[in-house]
Amino acid sequence: MNVLKKVPHRHFVFSIPKILRHYFFYDRKLLADLSRCAWESLKVFLRAAILQNDPIPGGVIVFVSVHVDKRLDGRVFVEMDFTSLVYDGRNTPCRLF
């Protein structure tokens, strides 16, 4: 069963700096805002890269990992990132690819 059209795509990963990870680990509501910020910055990049009038980029961005690793010395290591799958093209205002 084919659910999606076969279109070329790109994969982007946004990592959260170590110094900020604990804020997002303890307040998960912040992840929604961070996800929106990542998508908005990605849209700016994609619109600048596509040299056509009024491109409408499309894709999905999700929070994918929280890995908590307690080290032998008692420190806790938290890894977080967002991943996005963006099609390599554009929609027009009338939704043509």
C-alpha positions in Angstrom: 0.0 0.0 0.0 1.4 3.4 -1.0 0.5 6.1 1.5 2.9 8.8 0.5 4.1 10.0 -2.9 7.7 9.1 -3.8 9.4 12.4 -3.7 13.1 13.2 -2.9 13.6 14.3 0.6 16.2 15.6 3.1 16.9 14.7 6.7 17.9 17.4 9.2 18.8 16.9 12.9 18.7 19.7 15.5 20.7 19.0 18.6 20.1 20.7 21.9 23.3 22.1 23.5 24.2 20.2 26.7 23.9 23.2 28.9 20.2 23.6 27.9 19.1 19.9 28.0 18.2 19.8 31.6 15.7 22.7 31.2 13.8 20.7 28.5 14.2 17.4 30.5 12.3 18.8 33.5 9.8 21.1 31.6 8.6 19.1 28.7 6.2 21.9 27.6 9.2 23.8 26.3 9.8 21.1 23.7 6.7 22.2 21.7 8.0 25.8 21.4 11.5 24.6 20.5 10.0 22.4 17.8 8.2 25.3 16.3 11.3 27.5 16.4 13.3 24.7 14.7 10.6 24.4 11.9 10.4 28.2 11.4 14.2 28.4 11.0 14.2 25.5 8.6 11.4 27.1 6.6 13.5 30.3 6.3 16.5 28.2 5.0 14.4 26.2 2.5 12.6 29.3 1.1 16.0 31.0 0.6 17.4 27.8 -1.1 14.4 27.4 -3.5 14.7 30.1 -6.2 11.1 30.3 -7.2 8.2 32.6 -6.3 6.4 31.9 -3.0 7.6 28.3 -2.3 5.8 26.4 0.4 8.1 23.9 2.1 6.6 20.8 3.7 7.8 18.2 6.1 7.6 17.0 9.6 9.7 17.6 12.7 9.6 15.5 15.8 11.3 15.2 19.1 13.0 11.8 18.9 15.2 10.9 21.8 15.7 11.3 25.4 18.5 9.1 26.5 19.4 9.2 30.2 22.6 7.5 31.2 23.8 7.5 34.8 27.6 7.4 34.7 29.7 5.5 37.2 30.8 8.8 38.8 27.1 9.7 39.6 26.7 12.3 36.8 23.6 12.0 34.6 24.0 12.4 30.9 20.9 13.4 28.9 20.8 13.4 25.1 18.0 15.2 23.2 17.5 16.1 19.6 14.8 16.8 17.0 14.8 15.2 13.6 13.0 16.4 10.5 12.1 14.9 7.2 11.5 17.6 4.5 10.7 16.9 0.9 13.2 18.3 -1.5 11.0 20.5 -3.6 8.2 22.8 -3.1 4.4 23.2 -3.2 2.8 26.0 -5.1 -0.1 28.0 -3.6 -2.5 25.7 -5.5 -0.8 22.7 -3.9 1.1 21.4 -6.9 4.5 19.8 -6.2 
